[in-house]
Amino acid sequence: MGRGKTVIRRIDNMTSRQVTFSKRRSGLLKKAEELSILCDAQVGLIIFSSTAKIYDFSSTSVRSVIERYNKVKEEHLNLLNPMSEVKFWQGEAVNLRQQLHYLQERHGQLLGEKLSGLSIKDLTDVENQLDMSLRSIRMKKEQVLNDEIKELNRKGNLIRQENIELYEKVNLVYQENRELQKKDCGGGDRNEANESAPTHGISYGYDFINLQLSQPQGQRNETSSNAMKLGLQLQYKAD
């Protein structure tokens, strides 16, 4: 079973009240210390017991916390007055103008301008700042170049892997084509062998070879008439 809910009211029993105060005080001081460490906060805690004993905790010192509290409280009260609020914002505007002027001068000095009124110490400070800026720029440049080189190497490895895969596919297709060519060549040889094989049977008739020789114009008619007679005789004998 869970613990019962404690009623927040004054404890009548003095002994119980003292024990509860001791426990709760220790827990409160511990929480204040944890808050100052974890959150980097300025914490001040003051406790007075019913017997007029004082217990305190501060991340810096109780006096500084109290002074800061009084200052902030006074500023807050002054802001409630319209005239004080106007003066406050006027002071803030003057501070911002001064900061802007300083930054503009510093920027000009870093660009090599407005150096005539500077002392040796100021020039040395500007030189050191420029050296630090150059080192930072070089480091950033090297980092960018290294990142680009790594990216190019990664892309090169991917392209190399793709080329290897394509080469393997081309070799596979080449082997398949060679096997198909071997099969086609084997079938073609068999067909040629079948076509060139002699056919068995009896052949009737004669094969006529028509030879044409260039002859003089006078003998051409006699040759054609003799060839016609010879063809008729050969046909008659065959019949």
C-alpha positions as CSV (number, residue, x, y, z in Angstrom):
1,M,0.0,0.0,0.0
2,G,1.2,3.5,-0.8
3,R,1.9,6.1,1.8
4,G,-0.9,8.2,3.0
5,K,-1.2,11.8,1.9
6,T,0.2,14.2,4.5
7,V,-2.1,17.0,5.6
8,I,-0.3,20.3,5.4
9,R,-1.0,21.9,8.7
10,R,0.9,22.8,11.9
11,I,2.0,19.7,13.8
12,D,0.9,20.0,17.4
13,N,3.3,17.5,18.9
14,M,6.6,19.3,19.5
15,T,8.8,16.2,19.1
16,S,7.2,15.3,15.8
17,R,7.3,18.9,14.7
18,Q,11.1,19.0,15.4
19,V,11.8,15.7,13.6
20,T,9.8,16.9,10.5
21,F,11.6,20.2,10.5
22,S,15.0,18.5,10.6
23,K,14.1,16.2,7.7
24,R,12.5,18.8,5.6
25,R,15.3,21.3,6.2
26,S,17.9,18.8,5.1
27,G,15.9,18.0,1.9
28,L,15.4,21.7,1.1
29,L,19.1,22.6,1.5
30,K,20.0,19.6,-0.7
31,K,17.5,20.6,-3.4
32,A,18.8,24.2,-3.3
33,E,22.4,23.0,-3.8
34,E,21.4,20.7,-6.7
35,L,19.5,23.6,-8.4
36,S,22.5,25.8,-8.2
37,I,24.8,23.2,-9.7
38,L,22.5,21.7,-12.4
39,C,21.1,25.0,-13.6
40,D,24.0,27.4,-12.9
41,A,21.7,29.5,-10.9
42,Q,22.5,31.9,-8.0
43,V,20.6,30.5,-5.1
44,G,20.3,31.9,-1.6
45,L,18.3,30.2,1.2
46,I,17.7,31.4,4.8
47,I,15.7,29.4,7.3
48,F,14.7,30.4,10.8
49,S,13.4,27.7,13.1
50,S,10.7,28.0,15.7
51,T,13.5,28.2,18.3
52,A,15.2,31.2,16.6
53,K,18.0,29.1,15.1
54,I,19.2,30.2,11.6
55,Y,20.1,27.9,8.7
56,D,21.3,29.2,5.4
57,F,22.7,28.2,2.0
58,S,24.1,30.2,-0.8
59,S,25.8,29.3,-4.1
60,T,28.1,32.3,-3.7
61,S,27.4,34.2,-0.5
62,V,24.2,35.2,1.3
63,R,25.2,38.8,1.4
64,S,25.7,39.0,-2.4
65,V,22.4,37.3,-3.0
66,I,20.6,39.8,-0.7
67,E,22.3,42.7,-2.4
68,R,21.4,41.5,-5.8
69,Y,17.8,40.9,-4.7
70,N,17.6,44.5,-3.3
71,K,19.0,46.0,-6.5
72,V,16.7,44.1,-8.8
73,K,13.7,45.0,-6.6
74,E,14.7,48.6,-6.6
75,E,15.0,48.6,-10.4
76,H,11.6,47.0,-10.7
77,L,10.1,49.6,-8.5
78,N,11.7,52.4,-10.6
79,L,10.3,50.9,-13.8
80,L,6.8,51.4,-12.3
81,N,7.4,55.1,-12.5
82,P,7.0,56.4,-16.2
83,M,9.9,58.9,-15.9
84,S,12.2,56.3,-14.6
85,E,11.3,54.0,-17.4
86,V,12.0,56.6,-20.0
87,K,15.4,57.3,-18.4
88,F,16.1,53.6,-18.3
89,W,15.4,53.1,-22.0
90,Q,17.4,56.2,-22.9
91,G,20.4,54.8,-21.1
92,E,19.9,51.5,-22.9
93,A,19.9,53.3,-26.3
94,V,23.1,55.2,-25.4
95,N,24.8,51.9,-24.5
96,L,23.7,50.3,-27.8
97,R,25.0,53.2,-29.8
98,Q,28.4,53.0,-28.1
99,Q,28.6,49.3,-28.7
100,L,27.7,49.8,-32.4
101,H,30.3,52.5,-32.8
102,Y,32.9,50.2,-31.2
103,L,32.0,47.3,-33.5
104,Q,32.2,49.5,-36.5
105,E,35.6,50.8,-35.6
106,R,36.8,47.3,-34.9
107,H,35.5,46.0,-38.2
108,G,37.3,48.8,-40.0
109,Q,40.6,48.0,-38.2
110,L,40.3,44.4,-39.2
111,L,39.9,45.5,-42.8
112,G,43.1,47.6,-42.5
113,E,41.3,50.9,-42.1
114,K,41.5,53.6,-39.4
115,L,44.9,52.3,-38.1
116,S,46.6,55.7,-37.8
117,G,45.5,56.5,-34.2
118,L,46.3,53.0,-32.8
119,S,49.2,52.3,-30.5
120,I,51.6,49.4,-30.8
121,K,49.6,47.4,-28.3
122,D,46.4,48.0,-30.2
123,L,48.1,47.0,-33.5
124,T,49.5,43.9,-31.9
125,D,46.0,43.0,-30.7
126,V,44.6,43.5,-34.2
127,E,47.4,41.4,-35.7
128,N,46.8,38.6,-33.2
129,Q,43.1,38.6,-33.9
130,L,43.8,38.4,-37.7
131,D,46.1,35.5,-37.1
132,M,43.5,33.7,-35.1
133,S,40.9,34.4,-37.8
134,L,43.2,33.1,-40.5
135,R,43.9,29.9,-38.6
136,S,40.2,29.4,-38.0
137,I,39.5,30.0,-41.7
138,R,42.3,27.6,-42.8
139,M,40.9,24.9,-40.4
140,K,37.4,25.4,-41.8
141,K,38.8,25.3,-45.4
142,E,40.7,22.1,-44.7
143,Q,37.6,20.6,-43.1
144,V,35.5,21.4,-46.1
145,L,38.1,20.1,-48.5
146,N,38.4,16.9,-46.5
147,D,34.6,16.4,-46.5
148,E,34.5,17.0,-50.3
149,I,37.4,14.5,-50.8
150,K,35.6,11.9,-48.7
151,E,32.4,12.5,-50.6
152,L,34.3,12.1,-54.0
153,N,36.0,8.9,-52.8
154,R,32.6,7.5,-51.8
155,K,31.1,8.4,-55.2
156,G,34.2,6.9,-56.9
157,N,33.8,3.7,-54.9
158,L,30.2,3.5,-55.9
159,I,31.0,4.1,-59.6
160,R,33.8,1.5,-59.4
161,Q,31.4,-1.0,-57.9
162,E,28.9,-0.3,-60.6
163,N,31.5,-0.7,-63.3
164,I,32.5,-4.1,-61.9
165,E,28.9,-5.2,-61.9
166,L,28.4,-4.0,-65.5
167,Y,31.6,-5.8,-66.5
168,E,30.3,-9.1,-65.0
169,K,27.0,-8.6,-66.8
170,V,28.8,-8.0,-70.1
171,N,30.9,-11.1,-69.6
172,L,27.8,-13.2,-68.9
173,V,26.0,-11.9,-72.0
174,Y,29.2,-12.6,-74.0
175,Q,29.4,-16.2,-72.8
176,E,25.7,-16.7,-73.5
177,N,26.2,-15.3,-77.0
178,R,29.1,-17.6,-77.7
179,E,27.1,-20.6,-76.5
180,L,24.2,-19.6,-78.8
181,Q,26.7,-19.2,-81.7
182,K,28.2,-22.6,-81.1
183,K,24.7,-24.1,-81.1
184,D,23.8,-22.3,-84.4
185,C,27.1,-23.3,-86.0
186,G,26.5,-27.0,-85.1
187,G,23.0,-26.9,-86.6
188,G,24.2,-25.2,-89.7
189,D,26.9,-27.8,-90.3
190,R,24.4,-30.5,-90.1
191,N,22.1,-28.8,-92.5
192,E,24.9,-28.3,-95.0
193,A,25.9,-31.9,-94.6
194,N,22.3,-33.0,-95.3
195,E,22.1,-30.7,-98.3
196,S,25.4,-31.9,-99.8
197,A,24.7,-35.6,-99.3
198,P,23.9,-37.4,-102.6
199,T,20.4,-38.3,-103.4
200,H,19.7,-41.9,-104.5
201,G,17.4,-42.6,-107.4
202,I,17.2,-42.6,-111.2
203,S,17.3,-39.5,-113.2
204,Y,15.6,-39.4,-116.6
205,G,16.3,-36.8,-119.2
206,Y,19.4,-34.8,-120.1
207,D,21.0,-31.7,-118.6
208,F,21.6,-29.1,-121.3
209,I,24.5,-26.7,-120.9
210,N,24.0,-23.7,-123.0
211,L,27.4,-22.3,-124.1
212,Q,27.4,-19.0,-125.9
213,L,30.5,-18.2,-127.9
214,S,31.1,-15.0,-129.7
215,Q,31.2,-15.8,-133.4
216,P,31.3,-13.7,-136.6
217,Q,28.0,-12.4,-137.9
218,G,28.1,-14.7,-140.9
219,Q,28.4,-18.0,-139.0
220,R,26.0,-17.1,-136.2
221,N,22.9,-18.1,-138.3
222,E,24.4,-21.5,-139.3
223,T,25.4,-22.3,-135.7
224,S,22.0,-21.6,-134.4
225,S,20.4,-23.7,-137.1
226,N,22.8,-26.6,-136.5
227,A,22.2,-26.4,-132.7
228,M,18.4,-26.5,-133.3
229,K,18.8,-29.6,-135.5
230,L,21.1,-31.3,-132.9
231,G,18.6,-30.5,-130.1
232,L,15.7,-32.0,-132.1
233,Q,17.7,-35.2,-132.8
234,L,18.7,-35.6,-129.2
235,Q,15.1,-35.1,-128.1
236,Y,13.9,-37.7,-130.7
237,K,16.4,-40.3,-129.4
238,A,15.4,-39.7,-125.9
239,D,11.7,-40.3,-126.8
